[in-house]
Amino acid sequence: MSRLSPVETSFDARALGLDVPVPFFVIQGREDHIAPFEVAQAYFAEVRAPKKAFLPIAGGHYACFTNPIEFVDALRRHVRPLTK
């Protein structure tokens, strides 16, 4: 964990660019203490993509594992329609 913490605290996704040429979805745990909800929302607001959605679900940083039903539901409702 000590090797990962400096990376987590210094990573700035904005440095990768804010123009995303593909659909962009953030499925965010409301109680995430590693990537705080408000920080993720602020970043999401800056991203430009042809289609995007910020999808809050119950849970923390690993919400996709602790709340798989809501996570998969978000994928089905928002991502799957793009495959048709």
PDB file of N, CA, C and O in Angstrom:
ATOM      1  N   MET A   1       0.818  -1.198   0.000  1.00  0.00           N
ATOM      2  CA  MET A   1       0.000   0.000   0.000  1.00  0.00           C
ATOM      3  C   MET A   1       0.860   1.259   0.000  1.00  0.00           C
ATOM      4  O   MET A   1       0.472   2.259  -0.604  1.00  0.00           O
ATOM      5  N   SER A   2       2.003   1.239   0.652  1.00  0.00           N
ATOM      6  CA  SER A   2       2.835   2.438   0.718  1.00  0.00           C
ATOM      7  C   SER A   2       3.350   2.845  -0.659  1.00  0.00           C
ATOM      8  O   SER A   2       3.635   4.022  -0.880  1.00  0.00           O
ATOM      9  N   ARG A   3       3.474   1.920  -1.570  1.00  0.00           N
ATOM     10  CA  ARG A   3       3.926   2.258  -2.918  1.00  0.00           C
ATOM     11  C   ARG A   3       2.811   2.875  -3.739  1.00  0.00           C
ATOM     12  O   ARG A   3       3.070   3.705  -4.611  1.00  0.00           O
ATOM     13  N   LEU A   4       1.606   2.492  -3.478  1.00  0.00           N
ATOM     14  CA  LEU A   4       0.466   2.983  -4.252  1.00  0.00           C
ATOM     15  C   LEU A   4      -0.015   4.349  -3.786  1.00  0.00           C
ATOM     16  O   LEU A   4      -0.444   5.154  -4.612  1.00  0.00           O
ATOM     17  N   SER A   5       0.043   4.629  -2.518  1.00  0.00           N
ATOM     18  CA  SER A   5      -0.481   5.880  -1.973  1.00  0.00           C
ATOM     19  C   SER A   5       0.070   7.136  -2.643  1.00  0.00           C
ATOM     20  O   SER A   5      -0.718   8.025  -2.965  1.00  0.00           O
ATOM     21  N   PRO A   6       1.388   7.259  -2.873  1.00  0.00           N
ATOM     22  CA  PRO A   6       1.879   8.474  -3.549  1.00  0.00           C
ATOM     23  C   PRO A   6       1.294   8.631  -4.955  1.00  0.00           C
ATOM     24  O   PRO A   6       1.028   9.748  -5.400  1.00  0.00           O
ATOM     25  N   VAL A   7       1.098   7.525  -5.640  1.00  0.00           N
ATOM     26  CA  VAL A   7       0.512   7.578  -6.979  1.00  0.00           C
ATOM     27  C   VAL A   7      -0.934   8.047  -6.887  1.00  0.00           C
ATOM     28  O   VAL A   7      -1.366   8.897  -7.664  1.00  0.00           O
ATOM     29  N   GLU A   8      -1.665   7.503  -5.955  1.00  0.00           N
ATOM     30  CA  GLU A   8      -3.069   7.887  -5.798  1.00  0.00           C
ATOM     31  C   GLU A   8      -3.225   9.363  -5.460  1.00  0.00           C
ATOM     32  O   GLU A   8      -4.116  10.028  -5.989  1.00  0.00           O
ATOM     33  N   THR A   9      -2.388   9.871  -4.602  1.00  0.00           N
ATOM     34  CA  THR A   9      -2.550  11.248  -4.152  1.00  0.00           C
ATOM     35  C   THR A   9      -1.995  12.269  -5.137  1.00  0.00           C
ATOM     36  O   THR A   9      -2.361  13.442  -5.071  1.00  0.00           O
ATOM     37  N   SER A  10      -1.124  11.851  -6.044  1.00  0.00           N
ATOM     38  CA  SER A  10      -0.552  12.807  -6.987  1.00  0.00           C
ATOM     39  C   SER A  10      -1.133  12.688  -8.391  1.00  0.00           C
ATOM     40  O   SER A  10      -0.856  13.546  -9.230  1.00  0.00           O
ATOM     41  N   PHE A  11      -1.919  11.670  -8.678  1.00  0.00           N
ATOM     42  CA  PHE A  11      -2.472  11.471 -10.022  1.00  0.00           C
ATOM     43  C   PHE A  11      -3.465  12.575 -10.364  1.00  0.00           C
ATOM     44  O   PHE A  11      -4.357  12.891  -9.577  1.00  0.00           O
ATOM     45  N   ASP A  12      -3.296  13.151 -11.542  1.00  0.00           N
ATOM     46  CA  ASP A  12      -4.226  14.172 -12.029  1.00  0.00           C
ATOM     47  C   ASP A  12      -4.743  13.727 -13.386  1.00  0.00           C
ATOM     48  O   ASP A  12      -4.035  13.827 -14.387  1.00  0.00           O
ATOM     49  N   ALA A  13      -5.959  13.243 -13.422  1.00  0.00           N
ATOM     50  CA  ALA A  13      -6.548  12.746 -14.669  1.00  0.00           C
ATOM     51  C   ALA A  13      -6.630  13.837 -15.731  1.00  0.00           C
ATOM     52  O   ALA A  13      -6.616  13.532 -16.924  1.00  0.00           O
ATOM     53  N   ARG A  14      -6.714  15.092 -15.326  1.00  0.00           N
ATOM     54  CA  ARG A  14      -6.785  16.194 -16.288  1.00  0.00           C
ATOM     55  C   ARG A  14      -5.551  16.240 -17.189  1.00  0.00           C
ATOM     56  O   ARG A  14      -5.630  16.695 -18.330  1.00  0.00           O
ATOM     57  N   ALA A  15      -4.426  15.776 -16.683  1.00  0.00           N
ATOM     58  CA  ALA A  15      -3.189  15.778 -17.467  1.00  0.00           C
ATOM     59  C   ALA A  15      -3.298  14.876 -18.701  1.00  0.00           C
ATOM     60  O   ALA A  15      -2.540  15.041 -19.657  1.00  0.00           O
ATOM     61  N   LEU A  16      -4.229  13.934 -18.685  1.00  0.00           N
ATOM     62  CA  LEU A  16      -4.446  13.056 -19.835  1.00  0.00           C
ATOM     63  C   LEU A  16      -5.254  13.749 -20.928  1.00  0.00           C
ATOM     64  O   LEU A  16      -5.326  13.262 -22.057  1.00  0.00           O
ATOM     65  N   GLY A  17      -5.853  14.873 -20.595  1.00  0.00           N
ATOM     66  CA  GLY A  17      -6.685  15.608 -21.540  1.00  0.00           C
ATOM     67  C   GLY A  17      -8.151  15.508 -21.155  1.00  0.00           C
ATOM     68  O   GLY A  17      -8.586  14.542 -20.528  1.00  0.00           O
ATOM     69  N   LEU A  18      -8.889  16.516 -21.540  1.00  0.00           N
ATOM     70  CA  LEU A  18     -10.310  16.560 -21.190  1.00  0.00           C
ATOM     71  C   LEU A  18     -11.216  16.278 -22.382  1.00  0.00           C
ATOM     72  O   LEU A  18     -12.431  16.162 -22.224  1.00  0.00           O
ATOM     73  N   ASP A  19     -10.636  16.168 -23.568  1.00  0.00           N
ATOM     74  CA  ASP A  19     -11.420  15.828 -24.755  1.00  0.00           C
ATOM     75  C   ASP A  19     -11.342  14.330 -24.979  1.00  0.00           C
ATOM     76  O   ASP A  19     -10.294  13.796 -25.342  1.00  0.00           O
ATOM     77  N   VAL A  20     -12.459  13.662 -24.758  1.00  0.00           N
ATOM     78  CA  VAL A  20     -12.533  12.212 -24.884  1.00  0.00           C
ATOM     79  C   VAL A  20     -13.380  11.914 -26.122  1.00  0.00           C
ATOM     80  O   VAL A  20     -14.556  12.279 -26.151  1.00  0.00           O
ATOM     81  N   PRO A  21     -12.822  11.267 -27.140  1.00  0.00           N
ATOM     82  CA  PRO A  21     -13.548  11.084 -28.394  1.00  0.00           C
ATOM     83  C   PRO A  21     -14.576   9.946 -28.386  1.00  0.00           C
ATOM     84  O   PRO A  21     -15.228   9.701 -29.401  1.00  0.00           O
ATOM     85  N   VAL A  22     -14.724   9.262 -27.274  1.00  0.00           N
ATOM     86  CA  VAL A  22     -15.659   8.139 -27.158  1.00  0.00           C
ATOM     87  C   VAL A  22     -16.606   8.405 -25.985  1.00  0.00           C
ATOM     88  O   VAL A  22     -16.324   9.276 -25.162  1.00  0.00           O
ATOM     89  N   PRO A  23     -17.714   7.680 -25.890  1.00  0.00           N
ATOM     90  CA  PRO A  23     -18.597   7.852 -24.734  1.00  0.00           C
ATOM     91  C   PRO A  23     -17.827   7.660 -23.427  1.00  0.00           C
ATOM     92  O   PRO A  23     -16.943   6.811 -23.323  1.00  0.00           O
ATOM     93  N   PHE A  24     -18.191   8.476 -22.437  1.00  0.00           N
ATOM     94  CA  PHE A  24     -17.457   8.533 -21.176  1.00  0.00           C
ATOM     95  C   PHE A  24     -18.430   8.392 -20.018  1.00  0.00           C
ATOM     96  O   PHE A  24     -19.344   9.202 -19.866  1.00  0.00           O
ATOM     97  N   PHE A  25     -18.237   7.371 -19.208  1.00  0.00           N
ATOM     98  CA  PHE A  25     -19.123   7.112 -18.079  1.00  0.00           C
ATOM     99  C   PHE A  25     -18.297   6.990 -16.804  1.00  0.00           C
ATOM    100  O   PHE A  25     -17.238   6.363 -16.794  1.00  0.00           O
ATOM    101  N   VAL A  26     -18.788   7.590 -15.744  1.00  0.00           N
ATOM    102  CA  VAL A  26     -18.187   7.438 -14.429  1.00  0.00           C
ATOM    103  C   VAL A  26     -19.255   6.823 -13.533  1.00  0.00           C
ATOM    104  O   VAL A  26     -20.307   7.420 -13.301  1.00  0.00           O
ATOM    105  N   ILE A  27     -18.975   5.630 -13.037  1.00  0.00           N
ATOM    106  CA  ILE A  27     -19.852   4.986 -12.061  1.00  0.00           C
ATOM    107  C   ILE A  27     -19.136   5.140 -10.731  1.00  0.00           C
ATOM    108  O   ILE A  27     -18.117   4.497 -10.480  1.00  0.00           O
ATOM    109  N   GLN A  28     -19.680   5.994  -9.891  1.00  0.00           N
ATOM    110  CA  GLN A  28     -18.980   6.467  -8.693  1.00  0.00           C
ATOM    111  C   GLN A  28     -19.706   6.080  -7.415  1.00  0.00           C
ATOM    112  O   GLN A  28     -20.902   6.332  -7.267  1.00  0.00           O
ATOM    113  N   GLY A  29     -18.980   5.471  -6.500  1.00  0.00           N
ATOM    114  CA  GLY A  29     -19.541   5.187  -5.183  1.00  0.00           C
ATOM    115  C   GLY A  29     -19.726   6.476  -4.400  1.00  0.00           C
ATOM    116  O   GLY A  29     -18.803   7.284  -4.299  1.00  0.00           O
ATOM    117  N   ARG A  30     -20.905   6.669  -3.854  1.00  0.00           N
ATOM    118  CA  ARG A  30     -21.206   7.906  -3.117  1.00  0.00           C
ATOM    119  C   ARG A  30     -20.335   8.085  -1.871  1.00  0.00           C
ATOM    120  O   ARG A  30     -20.084   9.214  -1.449  1.00  0.00           O
ATOM    121  N   GLU A  31     -19.878   6.987  -1.287  1.00  0.00           N
ATOM    122  CA  GLU A  31     -19.094   7.052  -0.058  1.00  0.00           C
ATOM    123  C   GLU A  31     -17.602   6.816  -0.304  1.00  0.00           C
ATOM    124  O   GLU A  31     -16.883   6.440   0.621  1.00  0.00           O
ATOM    125  N   ASP A  32     -17.132   7.027  -1.513  1.00  0.00           N
ATOM    126  CA  ASP A  32     -15.726   6.783  -1.853  1.00  0.00           C
ATOM    127  C   ASP A  32     -14.825   7.757  -1.104  1.00  0.00           C
ATOM    128  O   ASP A  32     -14.972   8.971  -1.244  1.00  0.00           O
ATOM    129  N   HIS A  33     -13.898   7.235  -0.312  1.00  0.00           N
ATOM    130  CA  HIS A  33     -12.978   8.089   0.439  1.00  0.00           C
ATOM    131  C   HIS A  33     -11.614   8.196  -0.246  1.00  0.00           C
ATOM    132  O   HIS A  33     -10.781   9.002   0.168  1.00  0.00           O
ATOM    133  N   ILE A  34     -11.377   7.401  -1.281  1.00  0.00           N
ATOM    134  CA  ILE A  34     -10.118   7.457  -2.014  1.00  0.00           C
ATOM    135  C   ILE A  34     -10.221   8.431  -3.187  1.00  0.00           C
ATOM    136  O   ILE A  34      -9.334   9.257  -3.402  1.00  0.00           O
ATOM    137  N   ALA A  35     -11.303   8.324  -3.933  1.00  0.00           N
ATOM    138  CA  ALA A  35     -11.602   9.282  -5.010  1.00  0.00           C
ATOM    139  C   ALA A  35     -12.922   9.937  -4.610  1.00  0.00           C
ATOM    140  O   ALA A  35     -13.984   9.488  -5.041  1.00  0.00           O
ATOM    141  N   PRO A  36     -12.873  10.987  -3.797  1.00  0.00           N
ATOM    142  CA  PRO A  36     -14.089  11.579  -3.238  1.00  0.00           C
ATOM    143  C   PRO A  36     -15.136  11.941  -4.299  1.00  0.00           C
ATOM    144  O   PRO A  36     -14.811  12.398  -5.395  1.00  0.00           O
ATOM    145  N   PHE A  37     -16.373  11.724  -3.940  1.00  0.00           N
ATOM    146  CA  PHE A  37     -17.508  11.945  -4.828  1.00  0.00           C
ATOM    147  C   PHE A  37     -17.466  13.332  -5.461  1.00  0.00           C
ATOM    148  O   PHE A  37     -17.631  13.462  -6.674  1.00  0.00           O
ATOM    149  N   GLU A  38     -17.250  14.360  -4.663  1.00  0.00           N
ATOM    150  CA  GLU A  38     -17.262  15.732  -5.165  1.00  0.00           C
ATOM    151  C   GLU A  38     -16.119  15.985  -6.145  1.00  0.00           C
ATOM    152  O   GLU A  38     -16.288  16.715  -7.122  1.00  0.00           O
ATOM    153  N   VAL A  39     -14.966  15.390  -5.889  1.00  0.00           N
ATOM    154  CA  VAL A  39     -13.810  15.544  -6.782  1.00  0.00           C
ATOM    155  C   VAL A  39     -14.093  14.860  -8.118  1.00  0.00           C
ATOM    156  O   VAL A  39     -13.802  15.413  -9.178  1.00  0.00           O
ATOM    157  N   ALA A  40     -14.661  13.657  -8.059  1.00  0.00           N
ATOM    158  CA  ALA A  40     -15.001  12.937  -9.284  1.00  0.00           C
ATOM    159  C   ALA A  40     -16.042  13.704 -10.092  1.00  0.00           C
ATOM    160  O   ALA A  40     -15.949  13.776 -11.318  1.00  0.00           O
ATOM    161  N   GLN A  41     -17.024  14.271  -9.418  1.00  0.00           N
ATOM    162  CA  GLN A  41     -18.057  15.067 -10.093  1.00  0.00           C
ATOM    163  C   GLN A  41     -17.455  16.293 -10.769  1.00  0.00           C
ATOM    164  O   GLN A  41     -17.820  16.616 -11.899  1.00  0.00           O
ATOM    165  N   ALA A  42     -16.555  16.965 -10.106  1.00  0.00           N
ATOM    166  CA  ALA A  42     -15.922  18.162 -10.663  1.00  0.00           C
ATOM    167  C   ALA A  42     -15.097  17.803 -11.901  1.00  0.00           C
ATOM    168  O   ALA A  42     -15.143  18.511 -12.906  1.00  0.00           O
ATOM    169  N   TYR A  43     -14.354  16.716 -11.826  1.00  0.00           N
ATOM    170  CA  TYR A  43     -13.577  16.264 -12.984  1.00  0.00           C
ATOM    171  C   TYR A  43     -14.513  15.916 -14.140  1.00  0.00           C
ATOM    172  O   TYR A  43     -14.293  16.336 -15.276  1.00  0.00           O
ATOM    173  N   PHE A  44     -15.545  15.154 -13.843  1.00  0.00           N
ATOM    174  CA  PHE A  44     -16.511  14.747 -14.861  1.00  0.00           C
ATOM    175  C   PHE A  44     -17.100  15.964 -15.578  1.00  0.00           C
ATOM    176  O   PHE A  44     -17.268  15.941 -16.797  1.00  0.00           O
ATOM    177  N   ALA A  45     -17.407  17.006 -14.845  1.00  0.00           N
ATOM    178  CA  ALA A  45     -18.003  18.214 -15.429  1.00  0.00           C
ATOM    179  C   ALA A  45     -17.070  18.860 -16.456  1.00  0.00           C
ATOM    180  O   ALA A  45     -17.538  19.515 -17.387  1.00  0.00           O
ATOM    181  N   GLU A  46     -15.773  18.684 -16.295  1.00  0.00           N
ATOM    182  CA  GLU A  46     -14.802  19.284 -17.209  1.00  0.00           C
ATOM    183  C   GLU A  46     -14.582  18.468 -18.480  1.00  0.00           C
ATOM    184  O   GLU A  46     -14.148  19.013 -19.495  1.00  0.00           O
ATOM    185  N   VAL A  47     -14.873  17.179 -18.437  1.00  0.00           N
ATOM    186  CA  VAL A  47     -14.624  16.304 -19.579  1.00  0.00           C
ATOM    187  C   VAL A  47     -15.635  16.599 -20.684  1.00  0.00           C
ATOM    188  O   VAL A  47     -16.824  16.798 -20.434  1.00  0.00           O
ATOM    189  N   ARG A  48     -15.122  16.619 -21.910  1.00  0.00           N
ATOM    190  CA  ARG A  48     -15.967  16.791 -23.092  1.00  0.00           C
ATOM    191  C   ARG A  48     -15.951  15.474 -23.859  1.00  0.00           C
ATOM    192  O   ARG A  48     -14.891  14.966 -24.225  1.00  0.00           O
ATOM    193  N   ALA A  49     -17.140  14.931 -24.095  1.00  0.00           N
ATOM    194  CA  ALA A  49     -17.267  13.651 -24.795  1.00  0.00           C
ATOM    195  C   ALA A  49     -18.574  13.674 -25.591  1.00  0.00           C
ATOM    196  O   ALA A  49     -19.490  14.426 -25.258  1.00  0.00           O
ATOM    197  N   PRO A  50     -18.660  12.848 -26.647  1.00  0.00           N
ATOM    198  CA  PRO A  50     -19.885  12.844 -27.447  1.00  0.00           C
ATOM    199  C   PRO A  50     -21.118  12.420 -26.650  1.00  0.00           C
ATOM    200  O   PRO A  50     -22.234  12.847 -26.946  1.00  0.00           O
ATOM    201  N   LYS A  51     -20.914  11.599 -25.664  1.00  0.00           N
ATOM    202  CA  LYS A  51     -21.974  11.192 -24.732  1.00  0.00           C
ATOM    203  C   LYS A  51     -21.288  10.917 -23.416  1.00  0.00           C
ATOM    204  O   LYS A  51     -20.228  10.292 -23.372  1.00  0.00           O
ATOM    205  N   LYS A  52     -21.898  11.387 -22.341  1.00  0.00           N
ATOM    206  CA  LYS A  52     -21.308  11.117 -21.035  1.00  0.00           C
ATOM    207  C   LYS A  52     -22.398  11.080 -19.984  1.00  0.00           C
ATOM    208  O   LYS A  52     -23.467  11.669 -20.140  1.00  0.00           O
ATOM    209  N   ALA A  53     -22.089  10.361 -18.891  1.00  0.00           N
ATOM    210  CA  ALA A  53     -23.025  10.290 -17.773  1.00  0.00           C
ATOM    211  C   ALA A  53     -22.242  10.026 -16.498  1.00  0.00           C
ATOM    212  O   ALA A  53     -21.307   9.225 -16.485  1.00  0.00           O
ATOM    213  N   PHE A  54     -22.630  10.703 -15.432  1.00  0.00           N
ATOM    214  CA  PHE A  54     -22.087  10.484 -14.098  1.00  0.00           C
ATOM    215  C   PHE A  54     -23.132   9.695 -13.342  1.00  0.00           C
ATOM    216  O   PHE A  54     -24.247  10.174 -13.133  1.00  0.00           O
ATOM    217  N   LEU A  55     -22.779   8.483 -12.928  1.00  0.00           N
ATOM    218  CA  LEU A  55     -23.748   7.550 -12.369  1.00  0.00           C
ATOM    219  C   LEU A  55     -23.375   7.188 -10.933  1.00  0.00           C
ATOM    220  O   LEU A  55     -22.581   6.273 -10.714  1.00  0.00           O
ATOM    221  N   PRO A  56     -23.935   7.890  -9.962  1.00  0.00           N
ATOM    222  CA  PRO A  56     -23.632   7.565  -8.565  1.00  0.00           C
ATOM    223  C   PRO A  56     -24.346   6.291  -8.121  1.00  0.00           C
ATOM    224  O   PRO A  56     -25.512   6.068  -8.448  1.00  0.00           O
ATOM    225  N   ILE A  57     -23.628   5.465  -7.373  1.00  0.00           N
ATOM    226  CA  ILE A  57     -24.230   4.269  -6.786  1.00  0.00           C
ATOM    227  C   ILE A  57     -23.813   4.195  -5.323  1.00  0.00           C
ATOM    228  O   ILE A  57     -22.862   4.855  -4.903  1.00  0.00           O
ATOM    229  N   ALA A  58     -24.524   3.397  -4.563  1.00  0.00           N
ATOM    230  CA  ALA A  58     -24.190   3.215  -3.152  1.00  0.00           C
ATOM    231  C   ALA A  58     -22.867   2.472  -3.041  1.00  0.00           C
ATOM    232  O   ALA A  58     -22.601   1.538  -3.796  1.00  0.00           O
ATOM    233  N   GLY A  59     -22.048   2.896  -2.096  1.00  0.00           N
ATOM    234  CA  GLY A  59     -20.793   2.206  -1.848  1.00  0.00           C
ATOM    235  C   GLY A  59     -19.613   3.147  -1.832  1.00  0.00           C
ATOM    236  O   GLY A  59     -19.740   4.354  -2.037  1.00  0.00           O
ATOM    237  N   GLY A  60     -18.467   2.557  -1.582  1.00  0.00           N
ATOM    238  CA  GLY A  60     -17.231   3.317  -1.506  1.00  0.00           C
ATOM    239  C   GLY A  60     -16.392   3.144  -2.758  1.00  0.00           C
ATOM    240  O   GLY A  60     -16.922   3.067  -3.866  1.00  0.00           O
ATOM    241  N   HIS A  61     -15.072   3.083  -2.576  1.00  0.00           N
ATOM    242  CA  HIS A  61     -14.140   3.020  -3.698  1.00  0.00           C
ATOM    243  C   HIS A  61     -14.323   1.742  -4.518  1.00  0.00           C
ATOM    244  O   HIS A  61     -14.100   1.746  -5.728  1.00  0.00           O
ATOM    245  N   TYR A  62     -14.715   0.680  -3.884  1.00  0.00           N
ATOM    246  CA  TYR A  62     -14.906  -0.597  -4.580  1.00  0.00           C
ATOM    247  C   TYR A  62     -16.386  -0.915  -4.745  1.00  0.00           C
ATOM    248  O   TYR A  62     -16.796  -2.068  -4.612  1.00  0.00           O
ATOM    249  N   ALA A  63     -17.173   0.090  -5.031  1.00  0.00           N
ATOM    250  CA  ALA A  63     -18.624  -0.067  -5.132  1.00  0.00           C
ATOM    251  C   ALA A  63     -19.025  -1.101  -6.185  1.00  0.00           C
ATOM    252  O   ALA A  63     -20.055  -1.760  -6.049  1.00  0.00           O
ATOM    253  N   CYS A  64     -18.220  -1.242  -7.224  1.00  0.00           N
ATOM    254  CA  CYS A  64     -18.566  -2.224  -8.258  1.00  0.00           C
ATOM    255  C   CYS A  64     -18.540  -3.650  -7.697  1.00  0.00           C
ATOM    256  O   CYS A  64     -19.216  -4.535  -8.220  1.00  0.00           O
ATOM    257  N   PHE A  65     -17.762  -3.872  -6.636  1.00  0.00           N
ATOM    258  CA  PHE A  65     -17.691  -5.195  -6.016  1.00  0.00           C
ATOM    259  C   PHE A  65     -18.645  -5.331  -4.837  1.00  0.00           C
ATOM    260  O   PHE A  65     -19.224  -6.396  -4.624  1.00  0.00           O
ATOM    261  N   THR A  66     -18.812  -4.258  -4.069  1.00  0.00           N
ATOM    262  CA  THR A  66     -19.680  -4.335  -2.897  1.00  0.00           C
ATOM    263  C   THR A  66     -21.140  -4.110  -3.245  1.00  0.00           C
ATOM    264  O   THR A  66     -22.026  -4.444  -2.459  1.00  0.00           O
ATOM    265  N   ASN A  67     -21.396  -3.548  -4.415  1.00  0.00           N
ATOM    266  CA  ASN A  67     -22.756  -3.281  -4.862  1.00  0.00           C
ATOM    267  C   ASN A  67     -22.884  -3.664  -6.342  1.00  0.00           C
ATOM    268  O   ASN A  67     -23.205  -2.819  -7.178  1.00  0.00           O
ATOM    269  N   PRO A  68     -22.631  -4.942  -6.665  1.00  0.00           N
ATOM    270  CA  PRO A  68     -22.603  -5.343  -8.071  1.00  0.00           C
ATOM    271  C   PRO A  68     -23.946  -5.202  -8.785  1.00  0.00           C
ATOM    272  O   PRO A  68     -23.977  -4.967  -9.993  1.00  0.00           O
ATOM    273  N   ILE A  69     -25.034  -5.339  -8.073  1.00  0.00           N
ATOM    274  CA  ILE A  69     -26.343  -5.237  -8.731  1.00  0.00           C
ATOM    275  C   ILE A  69     -26.567  -3.827  -9.272  1.00  0.00           C
ATOM    276  O   ILE A  69     -26.979  -3.662 -10.420  1.00  0.00           O
ATOM    277  N   GLU A  70     -26.300  -2.820  -8.459  1.00  0.00           N
ATOM    278  CA  GLU A  70     -26.483  -1.441  -8.912  1.00  0.00           C
ATOM    279  C   GLU A  70     -25.452  -1.075  -9.983  1.00  0.00           C
ATOM    280  O   GLU A  70     -25.760  -0.329 -10.912  1.00  0.00           O
ATOM    281  N   PHE A  71     -24.233  -1.598  -9.854  1.00  0.00           N
ATOM    282  CA  PHE A  71     -23.188  -1.341 -10.845  1.00  0.00           C
ATOM    283  C   PHE A  71     -23.584  -1.899 -12.210  1.00  0.00           C
ATOM    284  O   PHE A  71     -23.518  -1.194 -13.217  1.00  0.00           O
ATOM    285  N   VAL A  72     -23.992  -3.157 -12.241  1.00  0.00           N
ATOM    286  CA  VAL A  72     -24.381  -3.785 -13.507  1.00  0.00           C
ATOM    287  C   VAL A  72     -25.633  -3.120 -14.071  1.00  0.00           C
ATOM    288  O   VAL A  72     -25.764  -2.980 -15.287  1.00  0.00           O
ATOM    289  N   ASP A  73     -26.545  -2.714 -13.208  1.00  0.00           N
ATOM    290  CA  ASP A  73     -27.734  -2.007 -13.662  1.00  0.00           C
ATOM    291  C   ASP A  73     -27.358  -0.701 -14.372  1.00  0.00           C
ATOM    292  O   ASP A  73     -27.938  -0.361 -15.403  1.00  0.00           O
ATOM    293  N   ALA A  74     -26.391   0.021 -13.819  1.00  0.00           N
ATOM    294  CA  ALA A  74     -25.921   1.260 -14.458  1.00  0.00           C
ATOM    295  C   ALA A  74     -25.332   0.962 -15.830  1.00  0.00           C
ATOM    296  O   ALA A  74     -25.581   1.697 -16.785  1.00  0.00           O
ATOM    297  N   LEU A  75     -24.559  -0.104 -15.934  1.00  0.00           N
ATOM    298  CA  LEU A  75     -24.006  -0.497 -17.232  1.00  0.00           C
ATOM    299  C   LEU A  75     -25.108  -0.839 -18.224  1.00  0.00           C
ATOM    300  O   LEU A  75     -25.071  -0.419 -19.380  1.00  0.00           O
ATOM    301  N   ARG A  76     -26.079  -1.596 -17.762  1.00  0.00           N
ATOM    302  CA  ARG A  76     -27.184  -1.999 -18.657  1.00  0.00           C
ATOM    303  C   ARG A  76     -27.991  -0.799 -19.134  1.00  0.00           C
ATOM    304  O   ARG A  76     -28.370  -0.730 -20.303  1.00  0.00           O
ATOM    305  N   ARG A  77     -28.255   0.145 -18.237  1.00  0.00           N
ATOM    306  CA  ARG A  77     -29.086   1.296 -18.596  1.00  0.00           C
ATOM    307  C   ARG A  77     -28.362   2.312 -19.467  1.00  0.00           C
ATOM    308  O   ARG A  77     -28.982   2.936 -20.328  1.00  0.00           O
ATOM    309  N   HIS A  78     -27.067   2.489 -19.261  1.00  0.00           N
ATOM    310  CA  HIS A  78     -26.372   3.594 -19.923  1.00  0.00           C
ATOM    311  C   HIS A  78     -25.353   3.181 -20.979  1.00  0.00           C
ATOM    312  O   HIS A  78     -25.187   3.878 -21.980  1.00  0.00           O
ATOM    313  N   VAL A  79     -24.680   2.077 -20.774  1.00  0.00           N
ATOM    314  CA  VAL A  79     -23.632   1.670 -21.704  1.00  0.00           C
ATOM    315  C   VAL A  79     -24.166   0.693 -22.752  1.00  0.00           C
ATOM    316  O   VAL A  79     -23.896   0.848 -23.943  1.00  0.00           O
ATOM    317  N   ARG A  80     -24.903  -0.285 -22.320  1.00  0.00           N
ATOM    318  CA  ARG A  80     -25.408  -1.296 -23.240  1.00  0.00           C
ATOM    319  C   ARG A  80     -26.186  -0.717 -24.419  1.00  0.00           C
ATOM    320  O   ARG A  80     -26.001  -1.193 -25.539  1.00  0.00           O
ATOM    321  N   PRO A  81     -27.038   0.276 -24.228  1.00  0.00           N
ATOM    322  CA  PRO A  81     -27.769   0.821 -25.390  1.00  0.00           C
ATOM    323  C   PRO A  81     -26.851   1.320 -26.509  1.00  0.00           C
ATOM    324  O   PRO A  81     -27.270   1.384 -27.665  1.00  0.00           O
ATOM    325  N   LEU A  82     -25.636   1.666 -26.189  1.00  0.00           N
ATOM    326  CA  LEU A  82     -24.703   2.160 -27.216  1.00  0.00           C
ATOM    327  C   LEU A  82     -24.179   1.037 -28.101  1.00  0.00           C
ATOM    328  O   LEU A  82     -23.590   1.303 -29.149  1.00  0.00           O
ATOM    329  N   THR A  83     -24.382  -0.207 -27.698  1.00  0.00           N
ATOM    330  CA  THR A  83     -23.875  -1.342 -28.467  1.00  0.00           C
ATOM    331  C   THR A  83     -24.856  -1.792 -29.543  1.00  0.00           C
ATOM    332  O   THR A  83     -24.540  -2.669 -30.346  1.00  0.00           O
ATOM    333  N   LYS A  84     -26.033  -1.199 -29.562  1.00  0.00           N
ATOM    334  CA  LYS A  84     -27.060  -1.627 -30.529  1.00  0.00           C
ATOM    335  C   LYS A  84     -27.034  -0.790 -31.774  1.00  0.00           C
ATOM    336  O   LYS A  84     -27.829  -1.016 -32.687  1.00  0.00           O
TER     337      LYS A  84
END
